[in-house]
Amino acid sequence: MNSSTLPELNSLQRRKRAAILDGARSVFLRQGFGLATMDDVAAVAGVGKQTVYRHFKSKEALFVGLVGSMCAQVGGSLVSAQHEQSAGSPDVELRDLGWALAQILIEPDYLRLYRAIVAEAERLPELGEVFYENGAKVVRAFAAKILRKRFDESTAALRAATFVQLVLGDAYLELSIGYTVPDVEARFALQIDEAVAAALR
């Protein structure tokens, strides 16, 4: 094989993997893990079922891969949001982080993902680990980095965890169980104000 074809093959494999994950996102979040099939994913992705299995050995592995991918997208969005804002005071940066997080996580696909994770986490323990390591832990690290401007490392880490919980609060819980939240932006504004005040108190 000509060495010049290797990058092309790698690029093709990356595109196929991305297509499979896009297909999995559509299928799993529309049908739920239990009803979704690898055939469905292959059809939506526009690849053969064996291609799906070459990238992910089972439906469970594909779902775990999807969770990791979507969590990484949240992290990437938060990085972009932080780059766009100029370095400011901790309260301004925390408020911006709170809004960025809330706006991402209340998108319908991310609410569906969270519900699917909760439904399958007991049966697939690695699912919770992937979600925590690539999701919750990353978001807390962003908050802790801001809080280290004012507190020592251990205090910043503790307050970061509290900050994230307060940002999401009851409004996110209600949305995640399918409850209609009236004046959702006003609810999150109050929660974010409280989260910032508690984190810097």
C-alpha positions in Angstrom: 0.0 0.0 0.0 1.3 3.4 -0.9 2.1 5.4 2.2 0.3 8.4 0.7 -3.0 6.5 0.8 -2.8 6.0 4.6 -3.9 9.5 5.5 -6.8 9.1 3.0 -7.9 5.9 4.6 -7.6 7.4 8.1 -9.7 10.3 7.0 -12.3 8.0 5.5 -12.5 6.0 8.7 -12.9 9.2 10.7 -15.7 10.3 8.4 -17.4 6.9 8.7 -17.1 6.9 12.5 -18.5 10.4 12.6 -21.4 9.4 10.4 -22.1 6.4 12.6 -22.2 8.6 15.7 -24.5 11.0 14.0 -26.7 8.1 13.1 -26.6 6.8 16.6 -27.5 10.2 18.0 -30.6 10.3 15.8 -31.7 6.7 16.4 -30.9 6.4 20.2 -32.4 9.7 21.1 -35.5 9.2 19.0 -36.2 5.5 19.8 -34.4 5.0 23.1 -31.7 2.4 23.7 -34.1 -0.5 24.0 -35.8 -0.1 20.7 -32.8 1.1 18.7 -31.0 -1.4 16.5 -27.6 -1.5 14.8 -29.5 -1.9 11.5 -31.3 1.4 12.2 -28.1 3.2 12.9 -26.4 1.8 9.8 -29.3 2.9 7.6 -29.3 6.4 9.0 -25.5 6.7 8.8 -25.5 5.5 5.2 -23.1 2.6 5.9 -23.3 -1.2 6.1 -24.0 -2.9 9.4 -20.6 -4.6 9.4 -19.0 -1.1 9.1 -20.8 -0.1 12.3 -19.6 -3.3 14.0 -16.0 -2.6 12.9 -16.1 0.7 14.8 -18.2 -0.4 17.8 -18.4 -4.1 18.8 -21.9 -3.9 20.2 -24.9 -1.7 20.6 -23.8 -1.0 24.2 -20.4 0.1 23.0 -21.9 2.4 20.4 -24.2 4.0 23.1 -21.2 4.6 25.4 -19.3 6.1 22.4 -22.3 8.4 21.7 -22.3 9.6 25.3 -18.6 10.3 25.2 -19.0 12.1 21.9 -21.9 14.3 23.0 -20.2 15.1 26.4 -17.0 16.1 24.4 -19.2 18.4 22.3 -20.5 20.1 25.5 -16.9 20.6 26.6 -16.0 22.0 23.2 -18.9 24.5 23.4 -17.9 25.7 26.8 -14.2 26.1 25.7 -15.5 28.2 22.7 -17.7 30.3 25.0 -14.8 31.0 27.4 -12.5 32.0 24.5 -15.1 34.4 23.2 -15.3 36.3 26.5 -12.5 38.5 27.7 -11.0 37.6 31.1 -13.1 39.3 33.7 -14.0 39.1 37.3 -14.9 35.7 38.8 -18.6 36.6 39.1 -18.8 37.6 35.4 -17.0 34.5 34.3 -19.1 32.2 36.5 -22.3 33.8 35.3 -21.3 33.4 31.6 -20.3 29.7 32.3 -23.7 29.1 34.1 -25.6 30.5 31.1 -23.5 28.6 28.6 -24.1 25.3 30.5 -27.8 25.8 31.0 -28.4 26.7 27.4 -26.6 23.6 26.1 -28.1 21.1 28.6 -31.7 22.1 28.1 -31.5 21.5 24.3 -33.9 18.6 23.5 -31.2 16.2 22.4 -29.2 16.7 25.6 -32.3 16.2 27.7 -33.0 13.0 25.8 -29.4 11.9 26.3 -29.6 12.4 30.1 -32.8 10.5 30.3 -31.3 7.6 28.3 -28.2 7.6 30.5 -30.3 7.4 33.7 -32.4 4.6 32.2 -29.4 2.5 31.3 -26.7 3.4 33.9 -27.5 0.5 36.3 -27.2 -2.0 33.5 -24.1 -0.3 31.9 -21.9 0.9 34.7 -19.3 2.2 32.3 -22.0 4.6 31.0 -22.0 6.6 34.2 -18.2 6.7 34.3 -18.0 8.0 30.8 -20.7 10.6 31.5 -19.0 11.7 34.7 -15.4 11.8 33.4 -16.3 13.6 30.1 -19.2 15.7 31.3 -19.8 16.6 34.9 -16.1 16.5 35.9 -15.1 18.7 32.9 -17.7 21.3 33.7 -16.7 21.4 37.4 -13.0 21.8 36.3 -14.1 24.9 34.3 -15.8 26.4 37.3 -12.9 25.5 39.6 -10.4 27.2 37.3 -12.4 30.5 37.7 -12.8 30.1 41.4 -9.0 29.5 41.9 -8.7 33.2 41.2 -10.2 33.8 44.7 -9.8 30.5 46.7 -7.3 27.7 47.2 -7.5 24.6 45.1 -9.5 22.4 47.4 -12.0 25.2 48.3 -12.4 26.0 44.6 -13.1 22.4 43.7 -15.8 22.1 46.4 -17.5 25.4 45.5 -17.3 24.4 41.8 -19.4 21.3 42.4 -21.9 23.3 44.4 -22.0 26.0 41.7 -22.9 23.5 38.9 -25.7 21.9 41.0 -27.2 25.3 41.8 -27.0 26.4 38.2 -29.1 23.4 37.0 -31.3 23.3 40.1 -34.9 22.3 40.1 -35.5 23.8 36.6 -33.2 21.2 35.0 -34.7 18.4 37.1 -38.2 19.3 36.0 -37.2 19.6 32.3 -35.3 16.2 32.5 -38.5 14.4 33.6 -40.6 16.0 30.9 -42.3 18.7 33.1 -43.1 21.9 31.3 -41.2 24.8 33.0 -42.9 28.2 32.5 -40.6 31.2 32.2 -37.6 28.9 31.9 -35.1 31.6 31.2 -36.3 33.6 34.3 -36.0 30.4 36.4 -32.4 29.8 35.2 -31.5 33.5 35.8 -32.5 33.2 39.4 -30.6 29.9 39.8 -27.5 31.3 38.2 -27.6 34.4 40.4 -27.8 32.2 43.4 -25.1 29.9 42.2 -22.7 32.7 41.6 -23.4 34.3 45.0 -23.0 31.0 46.8 -19.8 30.1 45.0 -18.2 33.5 45.9 -19.6 33.9 49.3 
